[in-house]
């Protein structure tokens, strides 16, 4: 019985601590003005990543199209280049979206 009362007392204390912490976090106003330079830099990086992704994917598709049209390459010959361009371009694009 004594152990159960001690556990109940500990649980009530933890609940009160969690409630106090969440109220402090909710009611405090962070200083967003100091983050303007960091936000600008991350937006620039996001733009560059999206641009790089578009360029890589475009070059990969142009290479695949050239090989298939003019050198009569089979899909199995150019599939690694295509999927590599999709993965690299997609990764750069996803990273840009996550940052922005």
N, C-alpha and C positions, 0 to 999 in steps of 0.2 A: 504494500500500500504506500509505503514511504517513497519507494522508487517511482511509482506512478505519479505521485504529487510533484516530485522533483522534475520529472519529464514534462509535466504539464506546465510547471513554472518556467522551465527553459523555453518551451514552445511559445508561451505568451511573450517572453522577453524578446525572442527572435522576431516574432510577428510585429511587436512594437518597434523594434529597430528597423525592420524592413519598411514599415509604414512611415517612420520618420525620415528615412533616407529617400524614399520615393517622393515624399512631400517636398523635401529640400530640393531635389532635382527638378521637380515640376515647377516650383515657385521661383527658382533662381533664374535670372536672365543672363545668358551668356553674352560675352562681348564679341558680337559678330563683326564689328567694325575692324577688328585687328586681323581678321581672316581674309580681307579683300585681296591682298597680294597673292596669297596662296590659292584662292579661288580663281583668280585671273590666270595664274600659272597652270593650274589643272585644266582649265578650259582650253588653253593654248595646246597643252599636251593632248587633250582629247581630240581637238581639231586635227592635229598632226597625225595621230594614230588612225583616225578615220580616213584621212587623205592617203596615207601610206597603204592602208588596206585596199582602197579603191584602185590605186595605181598597180599594186601587186596582182590583184585579181584581173585587172584589165590586160596586163602584160601576159599573164598565164593564158587567158582566153584567146588573145591574139596569136600566141605561139601555137596553141592547140589547133586553132582554125587554120593557120598557115600550113602546119604539117599535114592536116587532114585534106586540105584542098589541093595543095600544090605538090606534095610529096606522097600522096596516097597512103598516108599512115592509117593503120587500124586503130580503133579505140583503145585496145589493150596496149598500144605503143605510147599513147599520149595520156592515158588515164592517170598515171602517177603525177605528171605535171599539172593536170587539171585539178586533181584533188589536193595537191600541195598548195596550189594557188588559192583554192577555196579555203583550206585550213588556215593558211597564213593571213589571207585577207580577212577571213571571218574572225580570227583571233584578234587582229588589230582593231577591227570594227567593234567587237564585243568589249575589248578593253577600253576603247574610246567612249563607248556608251556607259560603262560602269564608272569611269572617272567623272564623266559629265553628268 
